[in-house]
Structures are given as C-alpha cells and as structure tokens.
C-alpha cells in the first residue's frame, strides 16, 4: 500500500463518527449535564444559611 492509498483511506474513528455520531462527545456532554443537575439537587447552601441565621437569633417570617 502506497502513501497515497493510505492517505485516501479515512481513519476508522472518523468513519464511525460520520456513521454513528460522535458518541464520546455526546456521552461527555450528557455526563456534564447530569453532574450539573446533581450539584444543584445536592446544594444545601440555602439550608445551611437558614440554619446559621436561626442560630444567630435572626428572625424572618419568610424563612
């Protein structure tokens, strides 16, 4: 096989991306989205701030 024949062939990854989509990039994007949602769901900063206000004797009818 000559260099021109090798250059004419596409690497398998490029062919798979063209045929099936960029699965690793899609999986990475989905994982990042899940991580953001999990961080939001597990964000206890509001609860901690409210608890700290109560400990300091702060009163608000809206807490």
GROMACS elastic network, one bead per residue, 0.5 to 0.9 nm:
[ bonds ]
;  ai    aj funct       b0    kb
    1     4     6  0.82259   500
    1     5     6  0.61229   500
    1     6     6  0.67552   500
    2     5     6  0.52559   500
    2     6     6  0.63056   500
    2     7     6  0.86629   500
    3     6     6  0.50121   500
    3     7     6  0.60078   500
    3     8     6  0.85035   500
    4     7     6  0.50501   500
    4     8     6  0.61168   500
    4     9     6  0.88126   500
    5     8     6  0.51173   500
    5     9     6  0.65625   500
    6     9     6  0.53665   500
    6    10     6  0.82109   500
    7    10     6  0.73503   500
    9    12     6  0.88221   500
   10    13     6  0.82121   500
   10    14     6  0.65416   500
   10    15     6  0.65346   500
   11    14     6  0.55827   500
   11    15     6  0.65770   500
   11    16     6  0.88751   500
   12    15     6  0.50756   500
   12    16     6  0.60974   500
   12    17     6  0.85799   500
   13    16     6  0.50589   500
   13    17     6  0.60928   500
   13    18     6  0.85534   500
   14    17     6  0.51060   500
   14    18     6  0.62070   500
   14    19     6  0.86408   500
   14    22     6  0.89795   500
   15    18     6  0.51126   500
   15    19     6  0.61590   500
   15    20     6  0.84947   500
   16    20     6  0.56750   500
   16    21     6  0.70656   500
   16    22     6  0.79044   500
   17    20     6  0.53596   500
   17    23     6  0.74598   500
   18    21     6  0.57432   500
   18    22     6  0.77622   500
   20    23     6  0.74190   500
   21    24     6  0.88958   500
   21    25     6  0.88861   500
   21    26     6  0.83385   500
   22    25     6  0.54912   500
   22    26     6  0.62615   500
   22    27     6  0.86909   500
   23    26     6  0.50055   500
   23    27     6  0.59736   500
   23    28     6  0.84488   500
   24    27     6  0.50596   500
   24    28     6  0.60374   500
   24    29     6  0.85643   500
   25    28     6  0.50431   500
   25    29     6  0.61549   500
   25    30     6  0.86017   500
   26    29     6  0.50989   500
   26    30     6  0.61412   500
   26    31     6  0.85654   500
   27    30     6  0.50625   500
   27    31     6  0.60614   500
   27    32     6  0.85793   500
   28    31     6  0.50987   500
   28    32     6  0.62033   500
   28    33     6  0.86736   500
   29    32     6  0.51422   500
   29    33     6  0.62620   500
   29    34     6  0.87004   500
   30    33     6  0.50935   500
   30    34     6  0.62031   500
   30    35     6  0.85626   500
   31    34     6  0.50867   500
   31    35     6  0.60640   500
   31    36     6  0.86294   500
   32    35     6  0.50030   500
   32    36     6  0.61933   500
   32    37     6  0.86459   500
   33    36     6  0.51450   500
   33    37     6  0.62358   500
   33    38     6  0.85692   500
   34    37     6  0.50988   500
   34    38     6  0.60221   500
   34    39     6  0.85188   500
   35    38     6  0.50487   500
   35    39     6  0.60925   500
   35    40     6  0.86012   500
   36    39     6  0.51199   500
   36    40     6  0.62547   500
   36    41     6  0.86370   500
   37    40     6  0.50772   500
   37    41     6  0.60954   500
   37    42     6  0.85429   500
   38    42     6  0.59856   500
   38    43     6  0.83849   500
   39    42     6  0.51535   500
   39    43     6  0.59272   500
   40    43     6  0.51710   500
   40    44     6  0.87646   500
   41    44     6  0.83085   500
   43    46     6  0.76226   500
   43    47     6  0.86326   500
   44    47     6  0.52645   500
   44    48     6  0.61993   500
   44    49     6  0.86307   500
   45    48     6  0.50559   500
   45    49     6  0.60212   500
   45    50     6  0.85256   500
   46    49     6  0.51115   500
   46    50     6  0.61241   500
   46    51     6  0.85460   500
   47    50     6  0.51414   500
   47    51     6  0.61220   500
   47    52     6  0.85745   500
   48    51     6  0.50552   500
   48    52     6  0.60719   500
   48    53     6  0.85981   500
   49    52     6  0.50775   500
   49    53     6  0.62017   500
   49    54     6  0.87296   500
   50    53     6  0.51223   500
   50    54     6  0.63556   500
   50    55     6  0.87239   500
   50    63     6  0.69829   500
   51    54     6  0.51576   500
   51    55     6  0.62662   500
   51    56     6  0.87247   500
   52    55     6  0.50178   500
   52    56     6  0.62404   500
   52    57     6  0.87640   500
   52    58     6  0.86864   500
   53    56     6  0.51157   500
   53    57     6  0.64157   500
   53    58     6  0.51330   500
   53    59     6  0.75591   500
   54    57     6  0.51382   500
   54    58     6  0.53891   500
   54    59     6  0.67666   500
   55    58     6  0.74305   500
   59    62     6  0.87823   500
   59    63     6  0.79916   500
   60    63     6  0.56957   500
